[in-house]
Amino acid sequence: MTTLDIKNFITDKVKIEFIEETIEKVKLDFIGELDFENPESVVFPFFNEIHNKVISNKVKCVEVDFTKLEFLNSSGLKTLIKWIKTDITLPEDNRYKFKIIATSKIHWQENALKVLPMLSPLLIEIKII
Amino acid sequence: MKLQKSLNSGFVELIFGPRWTYIAAVRNFLQKFLFVTLEDVKSADLISMAASELLENAIKYASEEGTKISVKHFKEDDTLDLAVENYSFSDNIKILKEEIEKVNIGSPEEMYLFKMQEAALRTDGGSQLGFARIRYETCANIKLDATSDLVKIVVSFDLTKIRGRK
């Protein structure tokens, strides 16, 4: 696989960009502020498209890098949790891992994101740099 | 108009909208204001995050125009109160009251995780994760006062706890 054939998600406030697309790993950079009023109708379709392509291409890991994300509102966080839950509820053989990269320099990140692995400790890993 | 000078404490009050497009502007202003007042970027970041979550609620649950946000720093106690006031319908005030009571029951981490699980199942666009997030990330106390259709949510921060938290 060379590409998932999905365009980057770009608005005036936030950019979600594909950095790496291999069979081993798809890596996404989150840049800016994700604070939509209703992210479920705006961002979740993008996450869902990635989810479907990751499954069909049997990608093993999705890495989401938040180190350039200045702000994420709780509705945006919910959308991320919903994506993770969609993965968790798949049959075991189809599941892929989530690796979350966060930074302690942006203070909301460490606390807001460090509990995410508790949703599924075997599938979700977090690295705080 | 009487202007009161308080040299020992930071104080700010804004009345606006409420409109969604103001939220980021208010959040970014408060972050900068609090950084100057508290001289601590972590407290400024987390309190402005909390303000943003409260303002989102104010917009979602408002019955008419007008939201007041105020911040008062009590330097001697090393505490800070963040308050958001707006008009709301009685049904919405009831929802807010129940949500605050619910997140105040368990430990902040347990309730945050519980609300995360619950949020993933919601299909109405809302998350109802904001209060649990504020309490978990900042160890703050959250309370609601309602007089008729005017609702005021006050979040009290112990700044020593925020600075000391790993």
Chai-1 contact restraints between the chains, C-beta under 6 A:
chainA,res_idxA,chainB,res_idxB,connection_type,confidence,min_distance_angstrom,max_distance_angstrom,comment,restraint_id
A,E37,B,W20,contact,1.0,0.0,6.0,A-B,restraint_1
A,N38,B,G125,contact,1.0,0.0,6.0,A-B,restraint_2
A,E40,B,G125,contact,1.0,0.0,6.0,A-B,restraint_3
A,S74,B,E53,contact,1.0,0.0,6.0,A-B,restraint_4
A,S74,B,S127,contact,1.0,0.0,6.0,A-B,restraint_5
A,S74,B,L129,contact,1.0,0.0,6.0,A-B,restraint_6
A,S74,B,G130,contact,1.0,0.0,6.0,A-B,restraint_7
A,S74,B,R133,contact,1.0,0.0,6.0,A-B,restraint_8
A,S75,B,S127,contact,1.0,0.0,6.0,A-B,restraint_9
A,K78,B,A119,contact,1.0,0.0,6.0,A-B,restraint_10
A,K78,B,S127,contact,1.0,0.0,6.0,A-B,restraint_11
A,K78,B,L129,contact,1.0,0.0,6.0,A-B,restraint_12
A,I81,B,M116,contact,1.0,0.0,6.0,A-B,restraint_13
A,I81,B,A120,contact,1.0,0.0,6.0,A-B,restraint_14
A,K82,B,A120,contact,1.0,0.0,6.0,A-B,restraint_15
A,K85,B,A120,contact,1.0,0.0,6.0,A-B,restraint_16
A,H107,B,K42,contact,1.0,0.0,6.0,A-B,restraint_17
A,H107,B,D45,contact,1.0,0.0,6.0,A-B,restraint_18
A,H107,B,L46,contact,1.0,0.0,6.0,A-B,restraint_19
A,W108,B,M49,contact,1.0,0.0,6.0,A-B,restraint_20
A,N111,B,E137,contact,1.0,0.0,6.0,A-B,restraint_21
A,V115,B,L113,contact,1.0,0.0,6.0,A-B,restraint_22
A,M118,B,L113,contact,1.0,0.0,6.0,A-B,restraint_23
